[in-house]
């Protein structure tokens, strides 16, 4: 008999594994550990190469953490730090946090992210291949479904493969 896993469980485990691998890689490279409030000046000013990707990963994790606690002041600070990066990097980072926050994040946090103007509502999650409305419906978040509809977010047709 083979074990059967729910897709949400697999997606959660995959997200956790990817996050832990990135944190381990940052630790091995001597970069700032994810979640530390004070970063050295040289990592804050660098926005090129692998250091930039590590910084974006750190900012993404930090943003997700503060939004989970509805700490909008810290979230605004992190979003301002993202302004040092390209628009594509900002959009990717904030959209990823938005998709991760849908399952159980506070509604005001999702509204905050939408108000930044950097959420790509047409993008699907890279792991689950689900969009905003898909995530909201699957997790039973009627409040998020309503928010998406109010924002004019429409479901995209699933890809046929």
Secondary structure, 3 states (H helix, E strand, C coil): CCCCCCHHHHHHHHHHHHHHHHHHHHHHCCCCCCCCCCCCHHHHHCCCHHHHHHHHHHHHHHHHHHHHCCCHHHHHHHHHHHCCCCHHHHHHHHHHHHHHHCCCCCHHHHHHHHHCCCCCCCCCCCCCCCCHHHHHHHCCCHHHHHHHHHCCCCCCCCCCC
